[in-house]
Amino acid sequence: MKTIKMMALLAVAGMVMVGCGSKNQSTAFADDSIDSTAMMLINQNKTVFGLCGDETNDSTLQLITDSGDTLLLGLQQAYEKEQVYGSFQGGDKMAVMLSDDKKGATHVICESMLQGDWVMLNPLDGSSTVGISIKEGGIAESIEQSTIFYKTWRIVNGQIEITLVREGGGDEEEINVYNIIKLDADSLIYSNEEDLMEYERRK
C-alpha cells in the first residue's frame, strides 16, 4: 500500500475532483517537493465518466459524457477481456476506458451499481459484519469498523482507488488501488497484491 502525506494532498486538493464524474486534467506543479505518486495518480487518469444512454444494447454502449459528448462505443473488446463490471441501463453512471481508436471500450464499470453498502464477515471473529459504504460524490465510509476509517473513492484507469485513515495514524491518509474482480447486484470483489476484499451487498 502506498501512503501519501496529507501535505501533498492538501496542495492538490483544490485541483482535483474525487469520485464519480471527475474530469480528466493535467496540472503543472512548480513545487518539486509534492509527492510524485500523488501527481501521477492525478494526471494519468484516462477514465471517461458519463451516463449510460437509452440506445445502449448488448454490443454497444451509448455514453453521454460529463463534458456533453455522446459516444457510441463497441463493447466486444471489454467483454473479451472480461472487463465489464456490473449490468447497466439508461441513466446509470458509468466509468469507461476507451480503446486506442476511441471507438470501443476496454473497461466498463457501472458506478451506479458500485454504490451501496458492502459487508463481509469480520475476519477477526466471524461473529459480526464489517464493510465499506460507497456513496455518491466520491464519499466512502466505514461500516462497523473502529480502526479503519474510509474517506473517499474514485475510479482510476479501470481500478478503484480508496482513501482511508487508520486509528492511531494521526492525519496520515493511505491511498490504496485495487483491481475490480467482480461486480454485480449482490457481490463486490476487489484485490491488490496485499488484500482480497469479498463483499456482499447489505440488504
C-alpha positions as CSV (number, residue, x, y, z in Angstrom):
1,M,0.0,0.0,0.0
2,K,1.2,3.5,-0.8
3,T,0.9,6.2,1.8
4,I,0.7,9.8,0.6
5,K,1.3,12.6,3.1
6,M,-1.5,15.0,3.9
7,M,0.5,18.0,2.9
8,A,0.8,16.7,-0.6
9,L,-2.9,16.0,-0.8
10,L,-3.8,19.4,0.6
11,A,-1.5,21.0,-2.1
12,V,-3.5,19.4,-4.9
13,A,-7.0,19.1,-3.3
14,G,-8.3,22.2,-4.9
15,M,-7.3,21.0,-8.3
16,V,-8.9,17.6,-8.3
17,M,-12.5,16.3,-8.1
18,V,-12.7,13.0,-6.4
19,G,-15.1,10.1,-7.3
20,C,-17.6,9.7,-10.0
21,G,-17.9,12.4,-12.6
22,S,-14.4,13.8,-12.1
23,K,-12.8,15.4,-15.1
24,N,-9.5,14.4,-16.7
25,Q,-7.0,17.1,-16.3
26,S,-3.2,17.7,-16.4
27,T,-1.7,20.1,-14.0
28,A,1.8,21.6,-13.8
29,F,3.4,21.9,-10.4
30,A,6.3,24.2,-9.7
31,D,6.9,22.7,-6.2
32,D,9.1,19.6,-6.7
33,S,8.5,18.6,-3.1
34,I,5.0,17.5,-3.9
35,D,4.8,13.7,-3.8
36,S,5.4,12.3,-7.3
37,T,2.9,9.4,-6.6
38,A,0.2,12.0,-5.9
39,M,1.0,13.8,-9.2
40,M,0.9,10.5,-11.1
41,L,-2.5,9.5,-9.7
42,I,-4.0,12.9,-10.6
43,N,-2.5,13.4,-14.0
44,Q,-2.8,10.0,-15.6
45,N,-6.5,9.1,-15.0
46,K,-7.7,8.4,-18.5
47,T,-11.2,7.3,-17.4
48,V,-14.2,8.8,-19.2
49,F,-17.2,9.4,-17.0
50,G,-20.8,9.9,-18.0
51,L,-24.3,8.4,-18.2
52,C,-25.5,5.3,-20.0
53,G,-27.7,6.4,-22.9
54,D,-31.0,4.8,-23.9
55,E,-29.6,3.5,-27.1
56,T,-27.3,1.1,-25.3
57,N,-27.6,-2.6,-26.3
58,D,-25.8,-5.9,-25.8
59,S,-23.0,-4.9,-28.2
60,T,-22.8,-1.0,-28.0
61,L,-22.7,1.4,-25.1
62,Q,-24.1,4.9,-25.7
63,L,-22.1,7.1,-23.3
64,I,-23.2,10.7,-22.7
65,T,-20.0,12.1,-21.2
66,D,-19.8,14.6,-18.4
67,S,-18.4,17.0,-21.0
68,G,-21.5,16.7,-23.1
69,D,-20.3,14.5,-25.9
70,T,-22.3,11.4,-27.0
71,L,-20.2,8.4,-27.8
72,L,-21.2,5.0,-29.3
73,L,-18.7,2.5,-28.1
74,G,-18.4,-1.1,-29.1
75,L,-18.3,-3.5,-26.1
76,Q,-16.6,-6.5,-27.8
77,Q,-13.1,-5.8,-26.5
78,A,-14.3,-5.2,-23.0
79,Y,-16.3,-8.4,-22.9
80,E,-13.4,-10.4,-24.5
81,K,-11.0,-9.1,-21.7
82,E,-13.7,-9.8,-19.1
83,Q,-13.5,-6.1,-18.0
84,V,-17.2,-5.3,-17.8
85,Y,-18.3,-4.8,-14.2
86,G,-22.0,-4.5,-13.4
87,S,-25.1,-4.5,-15.5
88,F,-26.3,-1.1,-16.7
89,Q,-29.2,0.7,-18.3
90,G,-30.2,4.1,-19.4
91,G,-29.4,6.8,-16.7
92,D,-26.7,4.8,-14.9
93,K,-23.4,6.5,-14.1
94,M,-20.5,4.9,-15.9
95,A,-16.7,4.9,-15.9
96,V,-15.2,3.8,-19.1
97,M,-11.7,3.3,-20.6
98,L,-11.6,3.8,-24.3
99,S,-9.8,1.7,-26.9
100,D,-6.9,3.4,-28.8
101,D,-9.1,4.3,-31.7
102,K,-11.8,5.8,-29.4
103,K,-14.5,3.6,-31.0
104,G,-14.7,1.0,-28.3
105,A,-14.4,0.4,-24.6
106,T,-11.7,-1.7,-22.9
107,H,-13.1,-1.4,-19.4
108,V,-16.7,-0.6,-18.4
109,I,-17.7,0.0,-14.8
110,C,-21.2,0.8,-13.7
111,E,-20.7,3.3,-10.9
112,S,-24.4,3.2,-10.0
113,M,-24.2,-0.5,-9.2
114,L,-20.9,0.1,-7.4
115,Q,-22.5,2.5,-4.9
116,G,-24.1,1.0,-1.8
117,D,-23.3,-0.7,1.5
118,W,-20.9,-3.7,1.1
119,V,-20.2,-6.1,4.0
120,M,-18.3,-9.2,4.9
121,L,-17.9,-11.4,8.0
122,N,-15.4,-9.8,10.4
123,P,-12.1,-11.7,9.6
124,L,-11.1,-11.3,13.3
125,D,-14.0,-13.2,14.9
126,G,-16.6,-14.1,12.2
127,S,-19.4,-13.1,14.5
128,S,-20.2,-9.7,13.0
129,T,-20.0,-7.9,9.7
130,V,-17.8,-5.1,8.7
131,G,-17.5,-3.3,5.4
132,I,-17.5,-0.1,3.3
133,S,-20.2,2.3,2.2
134,I,-19.6,3.6,-1.3
135,K,-21.6,6.8,-1.7
136,E,-22.5,9.4,-4.3
137,G,-19.9,12.1,-4.9
138,G,-16.8,10.0,-4.1
139,I,-17.6,9.6,-0.4
140,A,-16.6,6.4,1.4
141,E,-17.5,5.5,4.9
142,S,-16.6,2.5,7.2
143,I,-19.3,0.1,8.3
144,E,-18.9,-1.2,11.9
145,Q,-15.1,-0.6,11.9
146,S,-13.3,1.1,14.7
147,T,-9.7,1.0,13.4
148,I,-10.2,1.9,9.7
149,F,-12.0,5.0,8.6
150,Y,-12.7,5.1,4.8
151,K,-12.8,8.6,3.4
152,T,-13.1,8.7,-0.4
153,W,-13.2,6.6,-3.5
154,R,-12.9,7.0,-7.2
155,I,-12.3,5.1,-10.4
156,V,-8.8,5.4,-11.9
157,N,-7.9,3.7,-15.2
158,G,-10.3,0.8,-14.6
159,Q,-9.3,0.3,-10.9
160,I,-10.9,1.5,-7.7
161,E,-8.9,3.9,-5.5
162,I,-9.9,4.1,-1.9
163,T,-8.5,6.6,0.7
164,L,-8.6,5.7,4.4
165,V,-7.2,6.7,7.7
166,R,-6.1,4.2,10.3
167,E,-6.7,4.5,14.1
168,G,-3.5,5.8,15.7
169,G,-2.2,7.1,12.4
170,G,-2.9,10.7,13.0
171,D,-3.9,12.7,9.9
172,E,-1.9,10.5,7.6
173,E,-4.0,9.1,4.7
174,E,-3.5,5.9,2.8
175,I,-4.4,5.6,-0.9
176,N,-5.0,2.0,-1.9
177,V,-5.6,1.0,-5.5
178,Y,-7.5,-2.3,-6.3
179,N,-8.3,-4.3,-9.3
180,I,-12.0,-5.0,-9.5
181,I,-12.6,-8.7,-9.8
182,K,-16.4,-8.9,-9.7
183,L,-19.3,-6.5,-9.5
184,D,-23.0,-7.4,-9.8
185,A,-26.2,-6.6,-7.9
186,D,-25.2,-8.7,-4.9
187,S,-21.4,-9.1,-4.9
188,L,-18.3,-6.8,-5.0
189,I,-14.8,-8.3,-5.0
190,Y,-11.6,-6.3,-5.5
191,S,-7.9,-7.0,-4.7
192,N,-4.3,-5.8,-4.9
193,E,-1.0,-7.5,-4.0
194,E,-1.8,-7.5,-0.3
195,D,-5.6,-7.8,0.1
196,L,-8.6,-9.6,-1.3
197,M,-11.8,-8.0,-0.3
198,E,-15.0,-10.0,-0.9
199,Y,-18.2,-8.2,-0.1
200,E,-22.0,-8.8,-0.3
201,R,-24.4,-6.0,-0.6
202,R,-26.1,-5.3,2.7
203,K,-29.9,-5.7,2.3
